[in-house]
Amino acid sequence: MAEGDSCWVAVLVGGVVGFILVVVLNHFWPLLFKGKGGTVPKGSFGWPLLGETFSFLKPHSSNSVGAFLHDHCSRYGKVFKSHLFFSPTVVSCDPELNYFILQTEGKLFECSYPKPIHGILGKVSMLVVVGDTHKRLRNAALSLVTITKSKPEFLHDIENIAIQILDSWKNKPKVIFCEEARKFTFNVIVKQVLGLTPQEPETSEILEDFLTFMRGLISLPLYIPGTPYARAVQARSRISSTVKAIVEKRRARRRNNNDDDDDNNNSKKNSDFLEILLSVDTLSEDEKVSFVLDSLLGGYETTSLLMCMVVHFLSHSPAALQQLKQEHLKIRSMKQKHDHLDWEDYKKMEFTQYVINEALRYGNVVKFVHRKALKDVKYKGYLIPSGWKVLPVFTAVHLDPSLHANAPQFHPWRWESQDPTCKKFTPFGGGSRCCPGSDLAKVEVAFFLHHLVQNFRWKTEGEDQPIAYPYVEFQRGLVLNVDPCSETTM
């Protein structure tokens, strides 16, 4: 063997040995970590590098904690260490610690989603940015939601789209409800954010790309041409271009109408998020486009999934369904036949809120969130080392029988006496990252239910269950056998 070849072999062997040492140290060093403020929680780290990620993500019914959490909590308690998403991790199934983590965002803990998520969502997405950028985006979101949620035009749009969807069922013996729910929420959010109707060509373009985007968001993060992840990144780029074109078109219209004081014009100007967003000086152009994409994502997937949860659980709870129907019949009886629902009607939907809250608790649209410790954190004798990933698990708290009586049951009546703002109920997160659109989601679900329960009876076909992957979906799309009610009140 030539001397040069020997050198290359030595370099190669050295590299392999170095890599193995890095992997071993990365895996075993956290096991030995102790600090002045306490010791890291008990737990296990599993395999080197991969740790216990695959076991943690193993699919299970979303109204259960799954085998991984059940096993680890039984062995180590509600707070334990693991090695997840290529990082030493503290997993919290404790409501007090979860609340502490959420409330100290930006001080002791920071949002820390895996890097591939950034590649799809974009660098200035409200879901991944931190610090002042997040504050500016969130403030804009809260302002828009406050302006929008009780506005008659918004409420009329929701109701009209719900009626259109349900009208299309009248000659169908069965529907795939997940598809219908997504159609409803997408049409609502596109109308509200961009002022587009389902008939406009931009709507179908955005929807097609958005479906590609969603498939990539939950795929293996490999940027290789043809993979779902790569197609999702490309789809996001196309959606951004479409949104930018709509923005430019809207700006041109505003310039043309700049000197027009007509009341109708002013009404149109303030009819959607985009008109208000264009007037916000604190956001850059890229941030405004990213804000639109975040609004589409939040208003589309999570709201439609919540609708599916509600309909699924109601189909297995005749008493809850009957009481819900009576509430909506009473509201409708106080209105003229073709009157629109308004904000006062929504505030009367008390049992509807109980049903929605219980679906959120029992079904768990969001299982956990990603955080990272910014410094060594001491909590109840535990030490969470700086730089470690921290996962507050909402599912474990929502389904904890010591916190919720009859936790394994769908029981909306518990909310007659239980406070939905308590530490043991965090379906929309908490602290400075609590979902700003949660109120809009509840209004959409309530208005859709208003017309659904009065006009249709339904049964679920088969034993389709919401499964956490950890994202939640119904494997068969929640097929419903539907039958129009004889006494239609729409």
C-alpha positions as CSV (number, residue, x, y, z in Angstrom):
1,M,0.0,0.0,0.0
2,A,1.4,3.4,-1.0
3,E,2.2,5.9,1.7
4,G,-0.5,8.3,0.5
5,D,-3.1,5.5,0.6
6,S,-2.1,4.8,4.2
7,C,-2.6,8.4,5.1
8,W,-6.1,8.4,3.6
9,V,-7.0,5.2,5.5
10,A,-5.7,6.7,8.7
11,V,-7.8,9.8,8.1
12,L,-10.9,7.7,7.3
13,V,-10.5,5.5,10.4
14,G,-9.9,8.6,12.5
15,G,-13.0,10.2,11.2
16,V,-15.1,7.1,11.9
17,V,-13.7,6.8,15.4
18,G,-14.3,10.5,16.0
19,F,-17.9,10.2,14.8
20,I,-18.5,7.2,17.1
21,L,-17.0,9.1,20.0
22,V,-19.3,12.1,19.3
23,V,-22.4,9.9,19.1
24,V,-21.4,8.0,22.3
25,L,-20.6,11.2,24.2
26,N,-23.8,12.9,23.0
27,H,-25.8,9.9,24.3
28,F,-24.1,9.1,27.6
29,W,-22.9,12.6,28.8
30,P,-26.5,13.7,29.7
31,L,-26.9,10.5,31.7
32,L,-24.2,11.7,34.1
33,F,-25.3,15.4,34.2
34,K,-25.7,16.7,37.7
35,G,-25.7,20.3,38.8
36,K,-25.7,22.4,42.0
37,G,-29.5,22.9,41.8
38,G,-30.5,19.3,41.6
39,T,-30.4,16.2,39.3
40,V,-32.0,15.8,36.0
41,P,-35.2,13.7,36.2
42,K,-35.0,9.9,36.0
43,G,-35.5,8.3,32.6
44,S,-33.9,6.4,29.8
45,F,-32.2,7.5,26.6
46,G,-32.7,4.5,24.3
47,W,-30.5,4.1,21.3
48,P,-27.6,6.4,20.5
49,L,-28.4,9.3,18.3
50,L,-32.0,8.2,17.6
51,G,-32.9,7.8,21.2
52,E,-36.5,6.9,21.9
53,T,-38.0,9.1,19.1
54,F,-39.7,6.3,17.2
55,S,-41.3,4.9,20.3
56,F,-42.5,8.3,21.4
57,L,-44.1,8.9,18.0
58,K,-45.7,5.5,17.7
59,P,-49.3,6.0,16.5
60,H,-52.1,5.6,19.1
61,S,-55.7,6.7,19.7
62,S,-55.7,10.4,20.4
63,N,-57.9,10.0,23.4
64,S,-55.2,7.9,25.1
65,V,-51.7,8.7,26.2
66,G,-50.2,5.9,24.2
67,A,-47.9,3.0,25.3
68,F,-44.7,5.2,25.5
69,L,-46.0,7.8,28.0
70,H,-48.0,5.2,30.0
71,D,-44.8,3.1,30.4
72,H,-42.4,6.0,31.2
73,C,-44.8,7.7,33.6
74,S,-45.4,4.4,35.4
75,R,-41.6,3.9,35.7
76,Y,-40.2,7.4,36.3
77,G,-43.1,9.7,37.2
78,K,-44.9,12.5,35.4
79,V,-41.6,14.3,34.6
80,F,-38.8,12.2,33.0
81,K,-35.8,12.4,30.7
82,S,-35.5,10.9,27.3
83,H,-33.6,11.4,24.1
84,L,-36.0,12.7,21.4
85,F,-35.6,14.5,18.1
86,F,-31.8,14.2,18.3
87,S,-31.6,16.0,21.6
88,P,-31.6,15.2,25.3
89,T,-35.1,16.0,26.5
90,V,-37.2,16.5,29.6
91,V,-40.8,15.3,29.0
92,S,-43.4,16.8,31.3
93,C,-46.9,15.3,31.9
94,D,-47.3,17.5,35.0
95,P,-49.8,20.4,34.8
96,E,-47.8,22.7,37.1
97,L,-44.6,22.3,35.2
98,N,-46.4,22.6,31.8
99,Y,-47.9,25.9,33.0
100,F,-44.5,27.1,34.3
101,I,-42.9,26.3,30.9
102,L,-45.6,28.1,28.9
103,Q,-45.7,31.1,31.1
104,T,-41.9,31.7,31.1
105,E,-41.6,31.7,27.3
106,G,-38.7,33.9,26.2
107,K,-37.2,34.0,29.8
108,L,-36.4,30.5,30.7
109,F,-37.7,28.5,27.7
110,E,-37.9,29.2,24.0
111,C,-39.9,27.7,21.1
112,S,-37.7,25.1,19.5
113,Y,-39.3,23.1,16.6
114,P,-37.1,20.8,14.6
115,K,-35.2,22.6,11.8
116,P,-37.0,20.8,8.9
117,I,-40.2,22.4,10.1
118,H,-38.6,25.8,9.6
119,G,-37.8,24.8,6.0
120,I,-41.4,24.3,5.2
121,L,-43.0,27.1,7.3
122,G,-40.4,29.7,6.4
123,K,-38.0,31.6,8.6
124,V,-40.5,34.3,9.7
125,S,-43.5,32.0,10.4
126,M,-45.2,33.0,13.7
127,L,-45.0,29.3,14.7
128,V,-41.1,29.2,14.7
129,V,-39.9,32.8,15.3
130,V,-39.0,34.0,18.8
131,G,-38.4,37.3,20.6
132,D,-39.5,40.6,19.2
133,T,-40.4,39.2,15.8
134,H,-42.9,36.8,17.5
135,K,-44.4,39.6,19.6
136,R,-45.0,41.8,16.5
137,L,-46.7,39.0,14.6
138,R,-48.7,37.9,17.5
139,N,-49.9,41.4,18.3
140,A,-51.0,41.8,14.7
141,A,-52.9,38.4,14.9
142,L,-54.7,39.3,18.1
143,S,-55.7,42.7,16.7
144,L,-57.2,41.1,13.6
145,V,-59.0,38.4,15.6
146,T,-60.5,41.0,17.9
147,I,-61.7,43.1,15.0
148,T,-63.1,40.1,13.1
149,K,-64.6,37.6,15.5
150,S,-67.9,39.4,16.2
151,K,-68.2,41.3,12.9
152,P,-71.5,40.6,11.1
153,E,-69.9,40.1,7.7
154,F,-67.5,37.4,9.1
155,L,-70.3,35.6,10.9
156,H,-72.5,35.7,7.8
157,D,-69.7,34.2,5.7
158,I,-69.3,31.4,8.1
159,E,-73.0,30.6,8.1
160,N,-73.4,30.9,4.3
161,I,-70.5,28.5,3.7
162,A,-71.8,26.0,6.2
163,I,-75.2,26.1,4.5
164,Q,-73.6,25.6,1.1
165,I,-71.7,22.5,2.3
166,L,-74.8,21.0,4.0
167,D,-77.0,21.7,1.0
168,S,-74.6,19.5,-1.1
169,W,-75.3,16.5,1.2
170,K,-79.1,16.4,0.5
171,N,-78.8,13.7,-2.2
172,K,-75.9,11.8,-0.7
173,P,-76.3,8.7,1.5
174,K,-72.8,9.1,2.9
175,V,-70.0,11.7,3.1
176,I,-66.4,11.6,4.0
177,F,-66.6,14.2,6.8
178,C,-62.9,15.0,7.1
179,E,-63.0,16.2,3.4
180,E,-66.2,18.2,4.0
181,A,-64.8,19.8,7.1
182,R,-61.6,20.8,5.4
183,K,-63.6,22.2,2.5
184,F,-65.7,24.3,4.9
185,T,-62.7,25.7,7.0
186,F,-60.6,26.4,3.9
187,N,-63.4,28.3,2.2
188,V,-64.0,30.3,5.4
189,I,-60.4,31.2,6.0
190,V,-59.6,32.0,2.4
191,K,-62.6,34.3,2.3
192,Q,-61.7,36.0,5.5
193,V,-58.0,36.3,5.0
194,L,-57.8,37.0,1.2
195,G,-61.4,37.9,0.3
196,L,-61.6,35.0,-2.2
197,T,-64.7,33.0,-2.9
198,P,-64.6,29.2,-3.7
199,Q,-65.3,30.0,-7.4
200,E,-62.3,32.2,-8.0
201,P,-59.3,30.5,-9.7
202,E,-56.8,31.6,-7.1
203,T,-58.8,29.7,-4.5
204,S,-58.3,26.3,-6.2
205,E,-54.7,27.1,-6.9
206,I,-54.0,27.8,-3.3
207,L,-55.9,24.7,-2.1
208,E,-54.0,22.4,-4.4
209,D,-50.7,23.7,-3.3
210,F,-51.9,23.8,0.3
211,L,-52.7,20.1,0.3
212,T,-49.2,19.4,-1.0
213,F,-47.8,21.7,1.7
214,M,-49.8,19.8,4.4
215,R,-48.6,16.4,3.3
216,G,-45.0,17.5,3.4
217,L,-45.4,19.1,6.8
218,I,-45.9,15.6,8.3
219,S,-43.4,13.7,6.1
220,L,-39.9,12.5,6.5
221,P,-37.7,15.7,6.2
222,L,-35.6,14.7,3.2
223,Y,-35.1,17.5,0.6
224,I,-34.7,15.2,-2.4
225,P,-36.6,16.0,-5.6
226,G,-39.9,14.2,-5.7
227,T,-40.2,13.6,-1.9
228,P,-43.3,15.0,-0.1
229,Y,-41.0,17.3,1.9
230,A,-39.3,18.8,-1.2
231,R,-42.7,19.2,-2.9
232,A,-44.0,20.9,0.2
233,V,-41.2,23.5,0.2
234,Q,-41.9,24.1,-3.5
235,A,-45.7,24.4,-2.8
236,R,-45.0,27.0,-0.1
237,S,-43.0,29.0,-2.6
238,R,-45.9,28.9,-5.1
239,I,-48.4,29.9,-2.4
240,S,-46.2,32.8,-1.4
241,S,-46.1,33.9,-5.0
242,T,-49.9,33.7,-5.3
243,V,-50.4,35.7,-2.1
244,K,-47.8,38.3,-3.2
245,A,-49.7,38.7,-6.5
246,I,-53.0,39.2,-4.6
247,V,-51.3,41.7,-2.3
248,E,-50.1,43.7,-5.3
249,K,-53.5,43.6,-6.9
250,R,-55.1,44.8,-3.7
251,R,-52.6,47.6,-3.3
252,A,-53.3,48.8,-6.8
253,R,-57.1,48.8,-6.0
254,R,-56.5,50.8,-2.9
255,R,-54.5,53.4,-4.8
256,N,-57.3,53.7,-7.3
257,N,-59.8,54.1,-4.6
258,N,-57.7,56.4,-2.4
259,D,-59.7,59.5,-3.0
260,D,-63.1,57.7,-3.0
261,D,-65.0,58.3,0.3
262,D,-68.0,56.2,-0.7
263,D,-69.3,54.2,2.3
264,N,-69.6,51.0,0.3
265,N,-66.0,51.3,-0.8
266,N,-64.9,51.7,2.8
267,S,-67.0,48.7,3.8
268,K,-65.2,46.6,1.2
269,K,-61.8,47.9,2.2
270,N,-62.2,46.5,5.7
271,S,-63.8,43.2,4.7
272,D,-60.9,40.9,5.3
273,F,-57.5,40.4,7.1
274,L,-55.5,41.5,4.1
275,E,-56.9,45.0,3.9
276,I,-56.1,45.5,7.6
277,L,-52.8,43.8,7.3
278,L,-51.7,46.1,4.5
279,S,-52.0,49.1,6.9
280,V,-49.8,47.5,9.5
281,D,-46.4,49.3,9.4
282,T,-44.7,47.1,12.0
283,L,-44.5,44.1,9.7
284,S,-42.2,43.6,6.7
285,E,-43.5,42.4,3.3
286,D,-42.2,38.8,4.0
287,E,-43.7,38.8,7.4
288,K,-47.1,39.8,6.0
289,V,-47.0,37.0,3.4
290,S,-45.9,34.5,6.1
291,F,-48.7,35.8,8.4
292,V,-51.2,35.0,5.7
293,L,-49.8,31.5,5.3
294,D,-49.9,31.0,9.1
295,S,-53.5,32.1,9.1
296,L,-54.4,29.6,6.4
297,L,-52.6,26.8,8.2
298,G,-54.3,27.5,11.6
299,G,-57.7,28.2,10.2
300,Y,-57.7,25.1,7.9
301,E,-56.2,22.0,9.5
302,T,-56.7,22.4,13.2
303,T,-60.3,23.8,13.0
304,S,-61.4,21.1,10.6
305,L,-59.9,18.4,12.9
306,L,-61.8,19.9,15.8
307,M,-65.0,19.7,13.8
308,C,-64.3,16.0,13.0
309,M,-63.6,15.3,16.7
310,V,-66.9,16.9,17.8
311,V,-69.0,15.1,15.1
312,H,-67.3,11.8,15.9
313,F,-67.8,12.0,19.7
314,L,-71.4,13.2,19.4
315,S,-72.2,10.2,17.2
316,H,-71.3,8.0,20.2
317,S,-73.1,10.2,22.8
318,P,-76.9,10.4,22.0
319,A,-77.6,12.3,25.2
320,A,-75.1,15.1,24.4
321,L,-76.3,15.2,20.8
322,Q,-80.0,15.6,21.9
323,Q,-79.2,18.4,24.4
324,L,-77.1,20.2,21.7
325,K,-79.9,19.9,19.2
326,Q,-82.4,21.4,21.7
327,E,-80.1,24.3,22.4
328,H,-79.9,25.2,18.7
329,L,-83.6,24.6,18.1
330,K,-84.4,27.1,20.9
331,I,-82.0,29.7,19.3
332,R,-83.6,29.2,15.9
333,S,-87.1,29.5,17.3
334,M,-86.4,33.1,18.4
335,K,-85.4,34.2,14.9
336,Q,-87.1,34.6,11.6
337,K,-86.6,31.7,9.2
338,H,-83.9,33.3,7.0
339,D,-82.3,35.5,9.7
340,H,-78.5,35.2,10.1
341,L,-76.9,34.1,13.3
342,D,-75.2,36.9,15.2
343,W,-72.8,37.4,18.1
344,E,-75.6,37.4,20.6
345,D,-76.8,34.0,19.3
346,Y,-73.3,32.7,19.7
347,K,-73.1,33.8,23.3
348,K,-76.3,31.7,24.0
349,M,-74.6,28.5,22.8
350,E,-73.5,27.5,26.2
351,F,-73.8,23.7,25.9
352,T,-72.1,24.0,22.5
353,Q,-69.1,25.4,24.3
354,Y,-69.1,22.5,26.7
355,V,-69.1,20.1,23.7
356,I,-66.3,21.9,22.0
357,N,-64.2,22.0,25.2
358,E,-64.8,18.3,25.9
359,A,-63.8,17.4,22.3
360,L,-60.6,19.4,22.8
361,R,-59.8,17.7,26.1
362,Y,-60.8,14.2,25.1
363,G,-59.6,14.3,21.5
364,N,-56.4,16.3,21.8
365,V,-55.8,18.1,18.5
366,V,-52.3,19.1,19.8
367,K,-50.5,16.4,21.8
368,F,-47.4,18.4,22.8
369,V,-45.3,21.5,21.9
370,H,-41.5,21.9,21.4
371,R,-39.5,24.1,23.8
372,K,-35.8,24.5,24.8
373,A,-34.3,25.5,28.1
374,L,-32.4,28.9,27.7
375,K,-30.5,28.4,31.0
376,D,-30.3,25.8,33.8
377,V,-33.8,25.7,35.3
378,K,-34.6,24.3,38.7
379,Y,-38.1,23.1,39.4
380,K,-39.3,21.1,42.4
381,G,-35.9,19.5,42.9
382,Y,-35.4,18.8,39.2
383,L,-32.7,20.3,37.1
384,I,-33.5,21.0,33.4
385,P,-30.0,21.7,31.9
386,S,-29.5,24.6,29.5
387,G,-29.9,23.7,25.8
388,W,-32.1,20.6,26.5
389,K,-35.3,20.1,24.6
390,V,-38.5,20.3,26.8
391,L,-41.8,18.8,25.8
392,P,-44.9,19.8,27.7
393,V,-47.4,17.0,26.9
394,F,-51.0,18.3,27.0
395,T,-52.6,14.9,26.3
396,A,-51.3,13.4,29.5
397,V,-52.8,16.2,31.6
398,H,-56.1,16.2,29.7
399,L,-56.5,12.5,30.3
400,D,-55.2,12.3,33.9
401,P,-57.9,10.7,36.1
402,S,-56.5,12.5,39.1
403,L,-57.3,15.9,37.4
404,H,-60.5,15.1,35.5
405,A,-63.2,12.8,36.9
406,N,-64.1,10.0,34.5
407,A,-61.2,11.2,32.2
408,P,-61.5,8.3,29.7
409,Q,-65.1,9.3,28.9
410,F,-66.6,12.0,26.6
411,H,-68.7,14.0,29.1
412,P,-69.4,17.6,28.1
413,W,-71.4,18.3,31.3
414,R,-68.1,18.4,33.3
415,W,-67.7,22.0,32.0
416,E,-70.8,23.2,33.9
417,S,-68.6,23.4,36.9
418,Q,-65.0,23.1,35.6
419,D,-63.1,26.2,34.6
420,P,-61.8,26.0,31.0
421,T,-59.0,28.5,31.7
422,C,-57.4,26.3,34.4
423,K,-53.9,24.9,34.3
424,K,-55.2,21.4,33.6
425,F,-56.8,22.4,30.2
426,T,-54.4,23.8,27.6
427,P,-55.8,22.7,24.1
428,F,-54.5,25.9,22.5
429,G,-51.2,26.1,24.4
430,G,-50.6,28.9,26.8
431,G,-48.6,32.0,27.7
432,S,-47.4,34.3,24.9
433,R,-47.9,31.5,22.4
434,C,-51.5,30.6,23.1
435,C,-53.2,30.2,19.7
436,P,-54.6,33.7,18.8
437,G,-57.3,32.2,16.5
438,S,-58.9,29.9,19.1
439,D,-62.0,32.1,19.3
440,L,-62.5,32.1,15.6
441,A,-62.2,28.3,15.5
442,K,-64.9,27.9,18.1
443,V,-67.3,30.3,16.3
444,E,-66.9,28.3,13.0
445,V,-67.6,24.9,14.8
446,A,-70.6,26.3,16.6
447,F,-72.2,27.8,13.5
448,F,-71.7,24.6,11.5
449,L,-73.2,22.6,14.3
450,H,-76.2,24.9,14.5
451,H,-77.2,23.9,11.0
452,L,-75.9,20.3,11.1
453,V,-77.9,19.1,14.1
454,Q,-81.1,20.7,12.9
455,N,-81.0,19.3,9.4
456,F,-79.3,15.9,9.5
457,R,-79.0,12.7,11.4
458,W,-75.8,10.8,11.0
459,K,-74.0,7.6,12.0
460,T,-70.3,6.9,11.7
461,E,-69.4,4.0,9.4
462,G,-67.1,1.5,11.0
463,E,-64.9,2.1,13.9
464,D,-62.8,5.0,12.6
465,Q,-60.9,6.6,15.5
466,P,-58.8,9.7,15.7
467,I,-55.2,8.5,15.7
468,A,-52.2,10.6,16.9
469,Y,-49.1,10.2,14.7
470,P,-48.4,12.6,16.7
471,Y,-50.5,14.8,14.3
472,V,-54.1,13.6,14.5
473,E,-56.2,12.1,11.7
474,F,-59.0,9.7,11.0
475,Q,-57.6,6.8,9.0
476,R,-60.7,6.4,6.8
477,G,-61.6,10.1,6.8
478,L,-64.6,9.7,9.1
479,V,-67.3,8.3,6.8
480,L,-70.8,9.3,7.8
481,N,-74.1,7.8,6.8
482,V,-76.3,10.9,6.6
483,D,-80.1,11.3,6.5
484,P,-81.9,14.7,6.2
485,C,-84.3,15.5,9.0
486,S,-87.9,15.5,7.9
487,E,-88.7,18.9,9.6
488,T,-86.0,21.1,8.0
489,T,-85.6,24.4,9.9
490,M,-83.0,26.1,7.7
